Each structure stands twice: as C-alpha cells, then as structure tokens.
Amino acid sequence: MDSRAVTHARSGAGPEQCLYGSICAWDEGNYEGSFRAWEGSNPNWHDSDFGDRARSLKNNLRPGGPDAVRLYADPNYGGNSFCLPRGDFAEQLSSWGNDISSHRLVEGC
C-alpha cells in the first residue's frame, strides 16, 4: 500500500518527533530543518516537495509488518537503493544526502 500522507512539523524538534509506525526524514543533518513522515510506501517524494532533500532519516516502524524501508534514488522505486532496518537511523547522510526520491516498506534488509 502506498501512503502519500505527509506530516510537517516545526524545525529543530529532533528525532523524537518521528511517531511510532513512521518513516521520517529531515532536510538537514542531526534531525534539523523541515521534516516529513510517512506511514507506508511512497513512490515519489517530489509530490510532497521532499525529493532529493533528505539529510537525516529514522525508521520507527512497528514490529509485525514490514519492518524495513528501502530508499531509492529515483521516483517509482528506481535507481540505486539502500535499506534501513527497523529502529535504525542516519543522522548524517553522506553519500546519499539529497538523493532520495522514493521509499518502499519491505520485510527485512
């Protein structure tokens, strides 16, 4: 199931603003700046004005369903990808910074 529902939150609120059951992204390192959260897969981050902007991530998915997220360089789950297991986070995206355009929930990495 694709979820294009996006949450906007105040800047600088940190990783605790990532609600349980969500995949979260910030446009600055260390969970600063603009924030987006999704509860399901999203084929095109550009639709929510967040494509190619993520600098930090958090996977706060619940156990019992897809527990990992595969992030893609291109919309519609295309291009290079990497996987972020449940509970993992990336405070500073170095080689992937500003190059994520879609994500899909998956069973494990």
C-alpha positions as CSV (number, residue, x, y, z in Angstrom):
1,M,0.0,0.0,0.0
2,D,1.3,3.4,-0.9
3,S,0.9,6.3,1.5
4,R,1.4,9.8,0.4
5,A,0.2,11.3,3.6
6,V,2.9,13.6,4.8
7,T,3.4,15.2,8.2
8,H,5.0,18.6,8.5
9,A,6.5,19.6,11.8
10,R,8.3,22.6,13.3
11,S,12.0,22.9,12.6
12,G,14.6,21.6,15.1
13,A,12.2,19.3,17.0
14,G,14.6,16.3,16.7
15,P,14.2,12.6,16.2
16,E,11.5,12.3,19.0
17,Q,9.0,13.9,16.6
18,C,9.1,10.7,14.5
19,L,6.0,8.9,15.6
20,Y,5.9,5.2,16.2
21,G,4.9,3.5,13.0
22,S,6.6,6.1,10.7
23,I,9.5,6.6,8.3
24,C,10.8,10.1,8.9
25,A,13.2,12.4,7.0
26,W,14.7,15.8,7.7
27,D,16.3,18.1,5.2
28,E,19.3,18.9,7.4
29,G,21.7,16.6,9.4
30,N,21.1,15.7,13.0
31,Y,17.3,15.8,12.6
32,E,17.1,19.5,12.0
33,G,15.2,21.5,9.4
34,S,12.0,20.6,7.6
35,F,10.5,17.2,8.4
36,R,8.3,14.7,6.7
37,A,6.9,11.4,7.9
38,W,5.2,8.5,6.1
39,E,3.3,5.5,7.4
40,G,3.6,3.5,4.2
41,S,5.5,3.3,1.0
42,N,5.8,6.4,-1.2
43,P,6.7,6.2,-4.9
44,N,7.5,9.9,-5.3
45,W,8.9,12.2,-2.6
46,H,8.8,15.0,-5.2
47,D,5.0,15.1,-4.9
48,S,5.4,16.2,-1.2
49,D,8.2,18.6,-2.1
50,F,10.8,16.5,-0.4
51,G,12.5,14.6,-3.3
52,D,16.3,14.9,-3.2
53,R,16.2,16.8,0.1
54,A,16.8,14.2,2.9
55,R,19.9,14.7,5.0
56,S,18.8,12.5,8.0
57,L,16.4,9.6,8.5
58,K,14.7,7.5,11.1
59,N,12.9,4.1,10.7
60,N,10.4,4.0,13.5
61,L,8.2,1.2,12.1
62,R,6.2,-1.2,14.3
63,P,7.1,-4.9,14.5
64,G,4.7,-7.4,13.0
65,G,4.6,-6.0,9.5
66,P,7.1,-4.7,7.0
67,D,9.9,-3.6,9.3
68,A,12.5,-2.2,7.0
69,V,12.4,0.6,4.4
70,R,14.2,0.5,1.1
71,L,15.1,4.0,-0.1
72,Y,15.6,4.8,-3.8
73,A,17.5,7.5,-5.7
74,D,14.7,7.8,-8.3
75,P,10.9,8.1,-8.2
76,N,8.8,4.9,-8.6
77,Y,11.4,2.8,-6.7
78,G,14.1,3.2,-9.4
79,G,17.8,3.7,-9.4
80,N,20.3,2.8,-6.7
81,S,18.8,1.9,-3.3
82,F,19.8,1.1,0.3
83,C,17.9,-0.4,3.1
84,L,17.3,0.9,6.7
85,P,16.2,-1.7,9.2
86,R,13.5,-1.0,11.9
87,G,14.9,1.1,14.7
88,D,17.9,2.3,12.6
89,F,18.6,6.0,11.8
90,A,21.0,8.1,9.8
91,E,21.9,11.4,11.5
92,Q,24.1,12.5,8.6
93,L,23.6,11.1,5.1
94,S,26.9,11.4,3.4
95,S,27.0,9.7,0.0
96,W,23.1,9.6,-0.1
97,G,22.4,13.1,1.0
98,N,19.9,14.9,-1.2
99,D,19.5,11.8,-3.4
100,I,16.4,10.0,-2.2
101,S,13.2,10.2,-4.2
102,S,11.0,7.3,-3.1
103,H,10.8,4.5,-0.5
104,R,9.1,1.1,-0.1
105,L,8.4,-0.8,3.1
106,V,10.0,-4.3,2.9
107,E,10.4,-7.4,5.1
108,G,13.9,-7.1,6.4
109,C,17.0,-5.8,4.7
